[in-house]
Amino acid sequence: MKFYLIGRKGRPVINRLYPGAIVAQFDTTGAKQPGYDQAQAIANELTTMYLDGKFDMAHLFYSRFKSALSQIPTEQQIIPVKIPADADRNAIGATVEYEPSEEAILDDLLPRNIAIQLFKALLENNASEQGASMNAMDNATRNAGDLINKLTIQYNRSRQAAITTELVEIISGAEAL
């Protein structure tokens, strides 16, 4: 099994589980918002590696955004393109002539399809990361508010105990006279 990593996350785990399995890496940590240019560069590199025979199948793993609280781990085969089982290949029934040839059209469209699938995965992953970050910050804010309330109650109780002790000492001193 060989891996082509996009970004920095997951590298230590893959190195530990599959030593020497990372063939290449595309670092996206410098970009705050993923762009189509990044997806196109990754697609070009993947296509070149595939045509050079460095791998025979590529799967894409990413977090699909469902909501700010929920992200779904998703796997998708991008190379070779998987044709859905329910696709009817003989739906038209008529002879169709393509201009340019079918091969020329596929040679142009398939790399674009890979780039679009990668771009979609980058956007879904970014949205999932933003949702998880927003959820974590909300939890941190809520926990900080709870901690402030608990510390305020504790401070008021200790202050009230100190005042009560002083009052008891004053009253005891007055009764002793």
C-alpha positions in Angstrom: 0.0 0.0 0.0 1.3 3.4 -1.0 0.1 6.8 0.2 0.1 10.3 -1.4 -0.6 12.7 1.4 -2.3 16.1 1.1 -1.6 18.4 4.0 0.3 17.4 7.2 -2.3 15.6 9.3 -2.1 11.8 9.4 1.6 11.6 8.5 2.9 10.2 11.9 0.1 7.6 12.0 0.8 6.4 8.4 4.6 6.4 9.1 4.0 4.3 12.2 1.5 1.8 10.7 3.1 1.6 7.2 6.8 2.5 7.3 8.0 3.9 3.9 4.5 3.8 2.4 4.3 7.6 1.7 5.4 8.1 -1.9 4.7 11.8 -2.2 3.1 14.7 -0.2 1.4 17.9 -1.3 1.5 20.4 1.5 -1.6 22.7 1.8 -0.9 24.1 5.2 0.2 27.5 3.8 -3.3 28.2 2.4 -6.1 29.3 4.5 -8.7 28.6 1.9 -8.2 25.7 -0.6 -8.3 26.8 -4.2 -8.9 25.0 -7.5 -5.3 25.7 -8.4 -4.2 23.5 -5.6 -6.6 20.7 -6.6 -5.4 21.1 -10.2 -1.7 20.8 -9.2 -2.5 17.7 -7.1 -4.5 16.1 -10.0 -1.7 16.8 -12.4 0.8 15.1 -10.1 -1.5 12.2 -9.5 -2.2 11.7 -13.2 1.5 11.8 -14.0 2.2 9.2 -11.2 -0.6 7.0 -12.5 0.6 7.2 -16.1 4.2 6.4 -15.0 2.9 3.2 -13.3 3.6 4.2 -9.7 0.2 3.0 -8.6 -2.8 1.4 -10.1 -5.6 2.7 -7.9 -6.2 5.9 -5.9 -8.7 6.3 -3.1 -9.5 9.7 -1.6 -10.2 10.0 2.1 -11.7 13.2 3.5 -14.2 14.4 6.1 -17.5 15.2 4.5 -19.3 18.1 6.2 -22.7 17.3 7.6 -23.1 20.0 10.2 -20.9 22.0 12.6 -21.3 19.1 15.1 -21.0 16.2 12.7 -18.4 15.3 10.0 -18.6 12.0 8.1 -15.4 10.1 7.2 -15.7 9.4 3.5 -13.7 7.2 1.1 -14.0 7.6 -2.7 -12.1 5.9 -5.5 -10.9 8.5 -8.0 -8.4 6.5 -10.2 -9.6 4.6 -12.2 -12.9 6.3 -12.4 -15.6 4.0 -11.0 -18.7 3.7 -13.1 -21.9 3.4 -11.0 -23.5 -0.1 -11.1 -26.9 1.3 -11.9 -25.6 3.2 -15.0 -27.4 2.0 -18.1 -24.8 1.8 -20.9 -27.4 1.2 -23.7 -30.0 3.8 -22.7 -29.9 5.7 -26.0 -29.9 2.8 -28.4 -28.9 5.1 -31.3 -25.5 5.5 -32.9 -23.7 8.6 -31.8 -20.7 10.1 -33.5 -18.3 12.2 -31.4 -16.4 15.1 -32.7 -13.5 15.0 -31.6 -13.1 11.3 -30.9 -14.3 9.7 -27.7 -10.7 9.2 -26.6 -9.9 12.9 -27.1 -12.9 13.9 -25.0 -12.1 11.5 -22.2 -8.4 12.5 -22.3 -9.6 16.1 -21.6 -12.5 15.4 -19.2 -11.0 12.7 -16.9 -8.1 14.9 -15.5 -10.7 17.7 -15.0 -12.9 15.2 -13.1 -10.1 14.2 -10.8 -9.3 17.9 -10.2 -12.9 18.6 -9.4 -13.2 15.6 -7.1 -10.0 16.7 -5.2 -11.3 20.3 -5.0 -14.6 19.0 -3.6 -12.7 17.0 -1.0 -10.5 20.0 -0.1 -13.6 22.2 0.4 -15.5 19.5 2.4 -12.5 18.9 4.6 -12.0 22.7 5.1 -15.7 23.1 6.0 -15.5 20.2 8.4 -12.4 21.6 10.1 -14.0 25.0 10.5 -17.1 23.4 12.0 -15.1 21.3 14.4 -13.1 24.4 15.4 -16.3 26.4 15.9 -17.7 23.6 18.1 -14.5 23.4 20.1 -14.4 27.2 20.7 -18.1 27.1 21.7 -17.3 24.4 24.2 -14.3 26.2 25.5 -16.3 29.4 26.0 -19.0 27.5 27.8 -16.5 25.8 30.1 -14.8 29.1 30.8 -18.1 30.6 31.8 -18.9 27.7 34.1 -15.4 28.0 35.7 -15.9 31.7 36.2 -19.3 31.1 37.9 -17.8 28.4 40.2 -14.8 30.6 41.1 -17.1 33.5 41.8 -19.3 31.4 44.2 -16.2 30.1 45.9 -14.7 33.6 46.3 -18.0 35.0 47.7 -18.3 32.1 50.2 -14.7 32.6 51.4 -15.2 36.4 51.7 -18.5 35.9 53.5 -16.8 33.4 55.9 -14.0 36.0 56.6 -16.6 38.7 57.3 -18.5 36.4 59.6 -15.4 35.4 61.5 -14.5 39.1 62.0 -18.0 39.9 63.2 -17.9 36.9 65.7 -14.5 38.2 67.0 -15.9 41.8 67.4 -19.0 40.5 69.2 -17.0 38.2 71.4 -14.6 41.0 72.3 -17.5 43.3 73.2 -19.1 40.7 75.4 -15.8 40.1 77.2 -15.7 43.7 78.3 
